[in-house]
């Protein structure tokens, strides 16, 4: 094929031209390789391996249950507090791991970014896949515990779980693309993410019921609080696993509506993160 013919060929694209997240669908094999690498190297050389993922989760659970549940007495006001707490912890752990992994995705793969061209979004998306592989077994453990207690499933619960899962993934990926791009040029971005993760557990109803916020805050602040995508996801997961086991518990108002609005906020965050990522990706190799 001649040079001029190649330029007019509809299948021809300029090398290095990015189409953002859409490129992921055209490089599925590369994505699978990066995902396997991310999962395989996470606990490489560790004696316990994947068990550390459960050890960390159980350690967090015991710490919060002993201090917040027993010492501060929250377990007396929240029936089945261990289930309530575990729902919140797996939500925050998923958000934290996705955001942390995506923020470091480019810098952790600096050798590949500097040597060859491939869609840079592959790295944060592979980091999301790695986080999901650790979330699903934790969710399965919670599911088994709830079934043992007497939990039953409905189609609305399945819809609430899927909605919450998509909200937290999209929101964390959007933030990760934004801070991941900034982190290449300005390593302070990593510290900003650390602050966000430090507040994530306490700014959502993980260790306490959302009614406590409603009782002390003006209504407009409470509404903003409930539209936080991490808060909305936490309450959706409570609705899936905890509320069916506690029939007398109060269900937050407009739960699914809040989830849909939170999804809209997450999508806006994803668009902003993608635009920032695409604007800065041309300088990644230079800074790395």
C-alpha positions, 0 to 999 in steps of 0.5 A, spaced: 500 500 500 502 506 498 503 512 503 497 516 500 493 510 500 495 509 507 493 516 509 486 515 506 485 508 509 479 508 514 483 503 518 489 507 518 491 511 525 497 515 526 501 511 531 501 514 538 494 517 537 490 516 543 482 515 543 482 515 551 479 509 555 476 507 548 482 504 546 482 499 552 477 495 548 482 495 542 487 492 546 484 487 551 490 482 550 495 487 553 490 489 558 489 481 560 497 481 560 498 487 565 492 485 569 496 478 570 502 482 572 499 486 577 496 480 580 502 476 580 507 481 583 502 483 588 505 478 593 511 476 590 516 473 594 511 473 600 510 466 604 502 468 605 501 470 599 494 472 597 492 470 605 495 477 606 489 480 603 484 477 608 489 478 614 489 486 613 481 486 612 480 482 618 485 486 622 481 492 620 475 489 622 477 487 629 480 494 630 474 498 628 469 493 632 473 493 638 474 500 639 468 503 635 463 498 637 465 495 644 469 501 647 465 507 644 458 502 644 456 503 637 454 496 637 448 497 642 445 502 637 446 498 631 443 491 631 448 486 627 453 491 628 459 486 625 455 485 619 454 493 618 461 494 619 463 489 614 459 492 609 462 499 610 469 496 610 469 492 603 466 498 600 472 503 603 477 498 601 475 497 594 475 505 593 481 506 597 485 500 593 482 502 586 484 510 587 491 508 590 493 503 585 490 507 579 494 513 582 501 509 582 499 506 575 503 510 571 509 511 575 509 504 577 510 502 570 515 507 568 519 502 564 514 501 559 511 508 559 518 510 557 520 505 552 514 503 548 507 506 546 501 503 548 494 506 551 496 509 557 489 508 560 491 501 560 495 501 566 490 504 571 484 500 568 489 494 569 490 497 576 482 497 577 482 489 575 487 488 580 483 491 586 476 487 584 480 481 584 481 482 591 474 485 593 470 479 590 472 474 595 471 479 601 464 480 598 463 473 597 465 472 605 460 477 607 455 473 603 456 467 606 456 470 613 449 473 611 446 467 608 448 463 614 444 468 619 438 468 614 439 473 608 435 472 602 436 475 595 431 479 591 432 483 584 432 490 588 438 487 592 442 485 586 440 492 582 443 496 588 449 492 589 451 493 581 449 500 582 453 501 588 459 497 585 459 501 578 458 508 582 465 506 587 469 503 581 467 509 576 468 514 581 475 512 584 477 511 577 476 518 575 479 520 581 485 515 579 486 518 572 486 525 575 491 524 580 495 519 577 496 524 571 498 529 576 503 524 580 507 523 574 509 531 574 508 533 581 509 527 586 505 531 591 499 528 588 500 522 592 500 525 598 493 528 597 491 521 595 493 519 602 489 524 605 483 523 601 484 515 603 485 517 611 478 521 611 474 516 606 473 511 612 470 517 617 466 521 612 462 515 610 457 511 614 462 505 615 463 506 623 457 509 625 449 510 622 448 516 617 442 518 622 447 520 627 449 525 621 442 527 620 441 528 627 446 534 628 447 537 621 443 541 617 439 538 612 442 541 606 449 538 609 446 531 610 443 531 603 450 533 600 453 527 605 448 522 602 450 524 595 458 523 596 459 516 591 462 513 597 457 514 602 451 512 597 455 506 595 456 504 603 448 505 604 447 501 598 451 495 600 448 496 607 441 495 603 443 489 600 446 485 606 445 488 612 438 491 612 434 484 610 437 482 616 434 487 621 427 488 619 426 494 624 432 498 621 430 505 618 432 505 611 435 512 608 430 516 604 431 516 596 436 510 597 436 508 589 435 516 587 441 518 591 445 512 588 443 514 581 445 521 582 452 519 585 453 515 579 452 522 575 457 525 579 462 519 578 461 519 571 463 527 571 469 525 575 471 520 570 470 525 564 474 530 568 479 525 570 480 522 563 481 529 560 486 531 565 490 524 563 489 525 556 492 533 556 498 530 560 500 523 557 504 526 552 509 529 557 509 522 561 515 519 558 519 526 559 517 526 567 519 519 568 
